[in-house]
Amino acid sequence: MTVKKDKMVHATGKRKMAVARATLKPGRGIVRINGNLLDFYEPYLARMKIMEPLIIAEDYSGQVDINVNLNGGGIMSGADAARLSIAKSLVEFAGIKSGLKERFLKYDRNLLVADVRFKETCKPNDSKARAKRQKSYR
């Protein structure tokens, strides 16, 4: 596999209120989340979730540096957004002929397709999304 020296890829991933923007460029395999190395990202389960696309695409992940800018959401939704942006950028970097897209889809479809579910918004004159104030007409 030959890597173009000037190739730089940008990809975004969203989950609930979390938005992750990944920038991928040729390098030595360093992954940073908001400026910190992935090895120090906590909790452990979120770190492993983010590492899934890197493990599946091990032949490409050692050749690139990835910087992820993560905003909003909670811990796990941020991890889902980060893994989506990393997987999208790796597929774009590797190209169509690499077969990486098929590997990601076979493992987990949510690596390349965003989960668009959101929390239901609160309704007017009430503090909850669904439960309504009970009415009595008698």
MODELLER restraints for C-alpha pairs under 7 A, 6 or more apart:
rsr = mdl.restraints
at = mdl.atoms
rsr.add(forms.Gaussian(group=physical.xy_distance, feature=features.Distance(at['CA:5:A'], at['CA:26:A']), mean=6.27, stdev=0.5))
rsr.add(forms.Gaussian(group=physical.xy_distance, feature=features.Distance(at['CA:7:A'], at['CA:25:A']), mean=6.32, stdev=0.5))
rsr.add(forms.Gaussian(group=physical.xy_distance, feature=features.Distance(at['CA:8:A'], at['CA:24:A']), mean=5.70, stdev=0.5))
rsr.add(forms.Gaussian(group=physical.xy_distance, feature=features.Distance(at['CA:8:A'], at['CA:25:A']), mean=4.68, stdev=0.5))
rsr.add(forms.Gaussian(group=physical.xy_distance, feature=features.Distance(at['CA:9:A'], at['CA:23:A']), mean=5.77, stdev=0.5))
rsr.add(forms.Gaussian(group=physical.xy_distance, feature=features.Distance(at['CA:9:A'], at['CA:24:A']), mean=5.04, stdev=0.5))
rsr.add(forms.Gaussian(group=physical.xy_distance, feature=features.Distance(at['CA:9:A'], at['CA:25:A']), mean=6.54, stdev=0.5))
rsr.add(forms.Gaussian(group=physical.xy_distance, feature=features.Distance(at['CA:9:A'], at['CA:89:A']), mean=6.00, stdev=0.5))
rsr.add(forms.Gaussian(group=physical.xy_distance, feature=features.Distance(at['CA:9:A'], at['CA:93:A']), mean=6.51, stdev=0.5))
rsr.add(forms.Gaussian(group=physical.xy_distance, feature=features.Distance(at['CA:10:A'], at['CA:22:A']), mean=5.68, stdev=0.5))
rsr.add(forms.Gaussian(group=physical.xy_distance, feature=features.Distance(at['CA:10:A'], at['CA:23:A']), mean=4.69, stdev=0.5))
rsr.add(forms.Gaussian(group=physical.xy_distance, feature=features.Distance(at['CA:10:A'], at['CA:24:A']), mean=6.41, stdev=0.5))
rsr.add(forms.Gaussian(group=physical.xy_distance, feature=features.Distance(at['CA:10:A'], at['CA:89:A']), mean=6.29, stdev=0.5))
rsr.add(forms.Gaussian(group=physical.xy_distance, feature=features.Distance(at['CA:11:A'], at['CA:21:A']), mean=5.84, stdev=0.5))
rsr.add(forms.Gaussian(group=physical.xy_distance, feature=features.Distance(at['CA:11:A'], at['CA:22:A']), mean=5.27, stdev=0.5))
rsr.add(forms.Gaussian(group=physical.xy_distance, feature=features.Distance(at['CA:11:A'], at['CA:23:A']), mean=6.75, stdev=0.5))
rsr.add(forms.Gaussian(group=physical.xy_distance, feature=features.Distance(at['CA:11:A'], at['CA:85:A']), mean=5.35, stdev=0.5))
rsr.add(forms.Gaussian(group=physical.xy_distance, feature=features.Distance(at['CA:11:A'], at['CA:88:A']), mean=6.14, stdev=0.5))
rsr.add(forms.Gaussian(group=physical.xy_distance, feature=features.Distance(at['CA:11:A'], at['CA:89:A']), mean=5.30, stdev=0.5))
rsr.add(forms.Gaussian(group=physical.xy_distance, feature=features.Distance(at['CA:12:A'], at['CA:20:A']), mean=5.56, stdev=0.5))
rsr.add(forms.Gaussian(group=physical.xy_distance, feature=features.Distance(at['CA:12:A'], at['CA:21:A']), mean=4.46, stdev=0.5))
rsr.add(forms.Gaussian(group=physical.xy_distance, feature=features.Distance(at['CA:12:A'], at['CA:22:A']), mean=6.14, stdev=0.5))
rsr.add(forms.Gaussian(group=physical.xy_distance, feature=features.Distance(at['CA:12:A'], at['CA:85:A']), mean=4.80, stdev=0.5))
rsr.add(forms.Gaussian(group=physical.xy_distance, feature=features.Distance(at['CA:13:A'], at['CA:19:A']), mean=5.90, stdev=0.5))
rsr.add(forms.Gaussian(group=physical.xy_distance, feature=features.Distance(at['CA:13:A'], at['CA:20:A']), mean=5.14, stdev=0.5))
rsr.add(forms.Gaussian(group=physical.xy_distance, feature=features.Distance(at['CA:13:A'], at['CA:21:A']), mean=6.54, stdev=0.5))
rsr.add(forms.Gaussian(group=physical.xy_distance, feature=features.Distance(at['CA:13:A'], at['CA:81:A']), mean=4.70, stdev=0.5))
rsr.add(forms.Gaussian(group=physical.xy_distance, feature=features.Distance(at['CA:13:A'], at['CA:82:A']), mean=6.36, stdev=0.5))
rsr.add(forms.Gaussian(group=physical.xy_distance, feature=features.Distance(at['CA:13:A'], at['CA:84:A']), mean=5.11, stdev=0.5))
rsr.add(forms.Gaussian(group=physical.xy_distance, feature=features.Distance(at['CA:13:A'], at['CA:85:A']), mean=4.41, stdev=0.5))
rsr.add(forms.Gaussian(group=physical.xy_distance, feature=features.Distance(at['CA:14:A'], at['CA:20:A']), mean=6.35, stdev=0.5))
rsr.add(forms.Gaussian(group=physical.xy_distance, feature=features.Distance(at['CA:14:A'], at['CA:81:A']), mean=4.77, stdev=0.5))
rsr.add(forms.Gaussian(group=physical.xy_distance, feature=features.Distance(at['CA:14:A'], at['CA:114:A']), mean=6.51, stdev=0.5))
rsr.add(forms.Gaussian(group=physical.xy_distance, feature=features.Distance(at['CA:15:A'], at['CA:77:A']), mean=5.47, stdev=0.5))
rsr.add(forms.Gaussian(group=physical.xy_distance, feature=features.Distance(at['CA:15:A'], at['CA:80:A']), mean=6.36, stdev=0.5))
rsr.add(forms.Gaussian(group=physical.xy_distance, feature=features.Distance(at['CA:15:A'], at['CA:81:A']), mean=5.21, stdev=0.5))
rsr.add(forms.Gaussian(group=physical.xy_distance, feature=features.Distance(at['CA:15:A'], at['CA:114:A']), mean=6.93, stdev=0.5))
rsr.add(forms.Gaussian(group=physical.xy_distance, feature=features.Distance(at['CA:15:A'], at['CA:115:A']), mean=6.21, stdev=0.5))
rsr.add(forms.Gaussian(group=physical.xy_distance, feature=features.Distance(at['CA:15:A'], at['CA:116:A']), mean=6.76, stdev=0.5))
rsr.add(forms.Gaussian(group=physical.xy_distance, feature=features.Distance(at['CA:16:A'], at['CA:73:A']), mean=6.64, stdev=0.5))
rsr.add(forms.Gaussian(group=physical.xy_distance, feature=features.Distance(at['CA:16:A'], at['CA:77:A']), mean=6.43, stdev=0.5))
rsr.add(forms.Gaussian(group=physical.xy_distance, feature=features.Distance(at['CA:16:A'], at['CA:117:A']), mean=6.47, stdev=0.5))
rsr.add(forms.Gaussian(group=physical.xy_distance, feature=features.Distance(at['CA:16:A'], at['CA:118:A']), mean=5.10, stdev=0.5))
rsr.add(forms.Gaussian(group=physical.xy_distance, feature=features.Distance(at['CA:17:A'], at['CA:72:A']), mean=5.69, stdev=0.5))
rsr.add(forms.Gaussian(group=physical.xy_distance, feature=features.Distance(at['CA:17:A'], at['CA:73:A']), mean=4.57, stdev=0.5))
rsr.add(forms.Gaussian(group=physical.xy_distance, feature=features.Distance(at['CA:18:A'], at['CA:71:A']), mean=5.72, stdev=0.5))
rsr.add(forms.Gaussian(group=physical.xy_distance, feature=features.Distance(at['CA:18:A'], at['CA:72:A']), mean=4.45, stdev=0.5))
rsr.add(forms.Gaussian(group=physical.xy_distance, feature=features.Distance(at['CA:18:A'], at['CA:73:A']), mean=4.15, stdev=0.5))
rsr.add(forms.Gaussian(group=physical.xy_distance, feature=features.Distance(at['CA:18:A'], at['CA:77:A']), mean=6.02, stdev=0.5))
rsr.add(forms.Gaussian(group=physical.xy_distance, feature=features.Distance(at['CA:18:A'], at['CA:78:A']), mean=5.20, stdev=0.5))
rsr.add(forms.Gaussian(group=physical.xy_distance, feature=features.Distance(at['CA:18:A'], at['CA:81:A']), mean=6.33, stdev=0.5))
rsr.add(forms.Gaussian(group=physical.xy_distance, feature=features.Distance(at['CA:19:A'], at['CA:70:A']), mean=5.91, stdev=0.5))
rsr.add(forms.Gaussian(group=physical.xy_distance, feature=features.Distance(at['CA:19:A'], at['CA:71:A']), mean=5.39, stdev=0.5))
rsr.add(forms.Gaussian(group=physical.xy_distance, feature=features.Distance(at['CA:19:A'], at['CA:72:A']), mean=6.43, stdev=0.5))
rsr.add(forms.Gaussian(group=physical.xy_distance, feature=features.Distance(at['CA:19:A'], at['CA:81:A']), mean=6.06, stdev=0.5))
rsr.add(forms.Gaussian(group=physical.xy_distance, feature=features.Distance(at['CA:20:A'], at['CA:68:A']), mean=6.38, stdev=0.5))
rsr.add(forms.Gaussian(group=physical.xy_distance, feature=features.Distance(at['CA:20:A'], at['CA:69:A']), mean=5.54, stdev=0.5))
rsr.add(forms.Gaussian(group=physical.xy_distance, feature=features.Distance(at['CA:20:A'], at['CA:70:A']), mean=4.42, stdev=0.5))
rsr.add(forms.Gaussian(group=physical.xy_distance, feature=features.Distance(at['CA:20:A'], at['CA:71:A']), mean=6.42, stdev=0.5))
rsr.add(forms.Gaussian(group=physical.xy_distance, feature=features.Distance(at['CA:20:A'], at['CA:81:A']), mean=5.43, stdev=0.5))
rsr.add(forms.Gaussian(group=physical.xy_distance, feature=features.Distance(at['CA:20:A'], at['CA:82:A']), mean=5.24, stdev=0.5))
rsr.add(forms.Gaussian(group=physical.xy_distance, feature=features.Distance(at['CA:20:A'], at['CA:85:A']), mean=6.31, stdev=0.5))
rsr.add(forms.Gaussian(group=physical.xy_distance, feature=features.Distance(at['CA:21:A'], at['CA:68:A']), mean=5.52, stdev=0.5))
rsr.add(forms.Gaussian(group=physical.xy_distance, feature=features.Distance(at['CA:21:A'], at['CA:69:A']), mean=5.12, stdev=0.5))
rsr.add(forms.Gaussian(group=physical.xy_distance, feature=features.Distance(at['CA:21:A'], at['CA:70:A']), mean=6.57, stdev=0.5))
rsr.add(forms.Gaussian(group=physical.xy_distance, feature=features.Distance(at['CA:21:A'], at['CA:85:A']), mean=6.34, stdev=0.5))
rsr.add(forms.Gaussian(group=physical.xy_distance, feature=features.Distance(at['CA:22:A'], at['CA:66:A']), mean=6.60, stdev=0.5))
rsr.add(forms.Gaussian(group=physical.xy_distance, feature=features.Distance(at['CA:22:A'], at['CA:67:A']), mean=5.63, stdev=0.5))
rsr.add(forms.Gaussian(group=physical.xy_distance, feature=features.Distance(at['CA:22:A'], at['CA:68:A']), mean=4.31, stdev=0.5))
rsr.add(forms.Gaussian(group=physical.xy_distance, feature=features.Distance(at['CA:22:A'], at['CA:69:A']), mean=6.40, stdev=0.5))
rsr.add(forms.Gaussian(group=physical.xy_distance, feature=features.Distance(at['CA:22:A'], at['CA:85:A']), mean=5.61, stdev=0.5))
rsr.add(forms.Gaussian(group=physical.xy_distance, feature=features.Distance(at['CA:22:A'], at['CA:86:A']), mean=6.10, stdev=0.5))
rsr.add(forms.Gaussian(group=physical.xy_distance, feature=features.Distance(at['CA:23:A'], at['CA:66:A']), mean=5.65, stdev=0.5))
rsr.add(forms.Gaussian(group=physical.xy_distance, feature=features.Distance(at['CA:23:A'], at['CA:67:A']), mean=5.21, stdev=0.5))
rsr.add(forms.Gaussian(group=physical.xy_distance, feature=features.Distance(at['CA:23:A'], at['CA:68:A']), mean=6.38, stdev=0.5))
rsr.add(forms.Gaussian(group=physical.xy_distance, feature=features.Distance(at['CA:24:A'], at['CA:64:A']), mean=6.49, stdev=0.5))
rsr.add(forms.Gaussian(group=physical.xy_distance, feature=features.Distance(at['CA:24:A'], at['CA:65:A']), mean=5.76, stdev=0.5))
rsr.add(forms.Gaussian(group=physical.xy_distance, feature=features.Distance(at['CA:24:A'], at['CA:66:A']), mean=4.54, stdev=0.5))
rsr.add(forms.Gaussian(group=physical.xy_distance, feature=features.Distance(at['CA:24:A'], at['CA:67:A']), mean=6.57, stdev=0.5))
rsr.add(forms.Gaussian(group=physical.xy_distance, feature=features.Distance(at['CA:24:A'], at['CA:89:A']), mean=6.58, stdev=0.5))
rsr.add(forms.Gaussian(group=physical.xy_distance, feature=features.Distance(at['CA:25:A'], at['CA:64:A']), mean=5.49, stdev=0.5))
rsr.add(forms.Gaussian(group=physical.xy_distance, feature=features.Distance(at['CA:25:A'], at['CA:65:A']), mean=5.45, stdev=0.5))
rsr.add(forms.Gaussian(group=physical.xy_distance, feature=features.Distance(at['CA:25:A'], at['CA:66:A']), mean=6.65, stdev=0.5))
rsr.add(forms.Gaussian(group=physical.xy_distance, feature=features.Distance(at['CA:26:A'], at['CA:63:A']), mean=5.95, stdev=0.5))
rsr.add(forms.Gaussian(group=physical.xy_distance, feature=features.Distance(at['CA:26:A'], at['CA:64:A']), mean=4.22, stdev=0.5))
rsr.add(forms.Gaussian(group=physical.xy_distance, feature=features.Distance(at['CA:26:A'], at['CA:65:A']), mean=5.94, stdev=0.5))
rsr.add(forms.Gaussian(group=physical.xy_distance, feature=features.Distance(at['CA:27:A'], at['CA:63:A']), mean=5.44, stdev=0.5))
rsr.add(forms.Gaussian(group=physical.xy_distance, feature=features.Distance(at['CA:27:A'], at['CA:64:A']), mean=4.34, stdev=0.5))
rsr.add(forms.Gaussian(group=physical.xy_distance, feature=features.Distance(at['CA:27:A'], at['CA:65:A']), mean=4.87, stdev=0.5))
rsr.add(forms.Gaussian(group=physical.xy_distance, feature=features.Distance(at['CA:28:A'], at['CA:62:A']), mean=5.89, stdev=0.5))
rsr.add(forms.Gaussian(group=physical.xy_distance, feature=features.Distance(at['CA:28:A'], at['CA:63:A']), mean=5.30, stdev=0.5))
rsr.add(forms.Gaussian(group=physical.xy_distance, feature=features.Distance(at['CA:28:A'], at['CA:64:A']), mean=5.67, stdev=0.5))
rsr.add(forms.Gaussian(group=physical.xy_distance, feature=features.Distance(at['CA:28:A'], at['CA:65:A']), mean=6.06, stdev=0.5))
rsr.add(forms.Gaussian(group=physical.xy_distance, feature=features.Distance(at['CA:29:A'], at['CA:61:A']), mean=5.74, stdev=0.5))
rsr.add(forms.Gaussian(group=physical.xy_distance, feature=features.Distance(at['CA:29:A'], at['CA:62:A']), mean=4.17, stdev=0.5))
rsr.add(forms.Gaussian(group=physical.xy_distance, feature=features.Distance(at['CA:29:A'], at['CA:63:A']), mean=5.45, stdev=0.5))
rsr.add(forms.Gaussian(group=physical.xy_distance, feature=features.Distance(at['CA:29:A'], at['CA:64:A']), mean=4.92, stdev=0.5))
rsr.add(forms.Gaussian(group=physical.xy_distance, feature=features.Distance(at['CA:29:A'], at['CA:65:A']), mean=4.98, stdev=0.5))
rsr.add(forms.Gaussian(group=physical.xy_distance, feature=features.Distance(at['CA:30:A'], at['CA:65:A']), mean=4.73, stdev=0.5))
rsr.add(forms.Gaussian(group=physical.xy_distance, feature=features.Distance(at['CA:30:A'], at['CA:66:A']), mean=6.30, stdev=0.5))
rsr.add(forms.Gaussian(group=physical.xy_distance, feature=features.Distance(at['CA:31:A'], at['CA:37:A']), mean=5.97, stdev=0.5))
rsr.add(forms.Gaussian(group=physical.xy_distance, feature=features.Distance(at['CA:31:A'], at['CA:38:A']), mean=5.67, stdev=0.5))
rsr.add(forms.Gaussian(group=physical.xy_distance, feature=features.Distance(at['CA:31:A'], at['CA:65:A']), mean=5.84, stdev=0.5))
rsr.add(forms.Gaussian(group=physical.xy_distance, feature=features.Distance(at['CA:31:A'], at['CA:66:A']), mean=4.73, stdev=0.5))
rsr.add(forms.Gaussian(group=physical.xy_distance, feature=features.Distance(at['CA:31:A'], at['CA:67:A']), mean=5.96, stdev=0.5))
rsr.add(forms.Gaussian(group=physical.xy_distance, feature=features.Distance(at['CA:32:A'], at['CA:38:A']), mean=5.40, stdev=0.5))
rsr.add(forms.Gaussian(group=physical.xy_distance, feature=features.Distance(at['CA:32:A'], at['CA:66:A']), mean=6.26, stdev=0.5))
rsr.add(forms.Gaussian(group=physical.xy_distance, feature=features.Distance(at['CA:32:A'], at['CA:67:A']), mean=4.85, stdev=0.5))
rsr.add(forms.Gaussian(group=physical.xy_distance, feature=features.Distance(at['CA:32:A'], at['CA:68:A']), mean=6.05, stdev=0.5))
rsr.add(forms.Gaussian(group=physical.xy_distance, feature=features.Distance(at['CA:33:A'], at['CA:67:A']), mean=6.18, stdev=0.5))
rsr.add(forms.Gaussian(group=physical.xy_distance, feature=features.Distance(at['CA:33:A'], at['CA:68:A']), mean=4.82, stdev=0.5))
rsr.add(forms.Gaussian(group=physical.xy_distance, feature=features.Distance(at['CA:33:A'], at['CA:69:A']), mean=6.21, stdev=0.5))
rsr.add(forms.Gaussian(group=physical.xy_distance, feature=features.Distance(at['CA:33:A'], at['CA:70:A']), mean=6.95, stdev=0.5))
rsr.add(forms.Gaussian(group=physical.xy_distance, feature=features.Distance(at['CA:34:A'], at['CA:68:A']), mean=6.02, stdev=0.5))
rsr.add(forms.Gaussian(group=physical.xy_distance, feature=features.Distance(at['CA:34:A'], at['CA:69:A']), mean=5.03, stdev=0.5))
rsr.add(forms.Gaussian(group=physical.xy_distance, feature=features.Distance(at['CA:34:A'], at['CA:70:A']), mean=6.18, stdev=0.5))
rsr.add(forms.Gaussian(group=physical.xy_distance, feature=features.Distance(at['CA:38:A'], at['CA:47:A']), mean=6.97, stdev=0.5))
rsr.add(forms.Gaussian(group=physical.xy_distance, feature=features.Distance(at['CA:41:A'], at['CA:47:A']), mean=5.86, stdev=0.5))
rsr.add(forms.Gaussian(group=physical.xy_distance, feature=features.Distance(at['CA:46:A'], at['CA:76:A']), mean=6.00, stdev=0.5))
rsr.add(forms.Gaussian(group=physical.xy_distance, feature=features.Distance(at['CA:46:A'], at['CA:79:A']), mean=5.51, stdev=0.5))
rsr.add(forms.Gaussian(group=physical.xy_distance, feature=features.Distance(at['CA:49:A'], at['CA:79:A']), mean=6.50, stdev=0.5))
rsr.add(forms.Gaussian(group=physical.xy_distance, feature=features.Distance(at['CA:49:A'], at['CA:83:A']), mean=6.94, stdev=0.5))
rsr.add(forms.Gaussian(group=physical.xy_distance, feature=features.Distance(at['CA:50:A'], at['CA:79:A']), mean=5.75, stdev=0.5))
rsr.add(forms.Gaussian(group=physical.xy_distance, feature=features.Distance(at['CA:50:A'], at['CA:82:A']), mean=6.33, stdev=0.5))
rsr.add(forms.Gaussian(group=physical.xy_distance, feature=features.Distance(at['CA:50:A'], at['CA:83:A']), mean=4.68, stdev=0.5))
rsr.add(forms.Gaussian(group=physical.xy_distance, feature=features.Distance(at['CA:53:A'], at['CA:83:A']), mean=6.64, stdev=0.5))
rsr.add(forms.Gaussian(group=physical.xy_distance, feature=features.Distance(at['CA:53:A'], at['CA:86:A']), mean=6.97, stdev=0.5))
rsr.add(forms.Gaussian(group=physical.xy_distance, feature=features.Distance(at['CA:53:A'], at['CA:87:A']), mean=5.50, stdev=0.5))
rsr.add(forms.Gaussian(group=physical.xy_distance, feature=features.Distance(at['CA:54:A'], at['CA:61:A']), mean=5.57, stdev=0.5))
rsr.add(forms.Gaussian(group=physical.xy_distance, feature=features.Distance(at['CA:57:A'], at['CA:100:A']), mean=6.94, stdev=0.5))
rsr.add(forms.Gaussian(group=physical.xy_distance, feature=features.Distance(at['CA:68:A'], at['CA:82:A']), mean=6.87, stdev=0.5))
rsr.add(forms.Gaussian(group=physical.xy_distance, feature=features.Distance(at['CA:70:A'], at['CA:78:A']), mean=6.72, stdev=0.5))
rsr.add(forms.Gaussian(group=physical.xy_distance, feature=features.Distance(at['CA:83:A'], at['CA:111:A']), mean=6.64, stdev=0.5))
rsr.add(forms.Gaussian(group=physical.xy_distance, feature=features.Distance(at['CA:84:A'], at['CA:111:A']), mean=5.03, stdev=0.5))
rsr.add(forms.Gaussian(group=physical.xy_distance, feature=features.Distance(at['CA:84:A'], at['CA:112:A']), mean=5.90, stdev=0.5))
rsr.add(forms.Gaussian(group=physical.xy_distance, feature=features.Distance(at['CA:87:A'], at['CA:111:A']), mean=6.01, stdev=0.5))
rsr.add(forms.Gaussian(group=physical.xy_distance, feature=features.Distance(at['CA:87:A'], at['CA:112:A']), mean=6.41, stdev=0.5))
rsr.add(forms.Gaussian(group=physical.xy_distance, feature=features.Distance(at['CA:88:A'], at['CA:112:A']), mean=5.96, stdev=0.5))
rsr.add(forms.Gaussian(group=physical.xy_distance, feature=features.Distance(at['CA:91:A'], at['CA:100:A']), mean=6.11, stdev=0.5))
rsr.add(forms.Gaussian(group=physical.xy_distance, feature=features.Distance(at['CA:91:A'], at['CA:101:A']), mean=5.90, stdev=0.5))
rsr.add(forms.Gaussian(group=physical.xy_distance, feature=features.Distance(at['CA:104:A'], at['CA:111:A']), mean=6.29, stdev=0.5))
rsr.add(forms.Gaussian(group=physical.xy_distance, feature=features.Distance(at['CA:120:A'], at['CA:129:A']), mean=6.01, stdev=0.5))
rsr.add(forms.Gaussian(group=physical.xy_distance, feature=features.Distance(at['CA:121:A'], at['CA:129:A']), mean=5.65, stdev=0.5))
rsr.add(forms.Gaussian(group=physical.xy_distance, feature=features.Distance(at['CA:122:A'], at['CA:128:A']), mean=5.19, stdev=0.5))
rsr.add(forms.Gaussian(group=physical.xy_distance, feature=features.Distance(at['CA:122:A'], at['CA:129:A']), mean=4.12, stdev=0.5))
rsr.add(forms.Gaussian(group=physical.xy_distance, feature=features.Distance(at['CA:123:A'], at['CA:129:A']), mean=5.64, stdev=0.5))
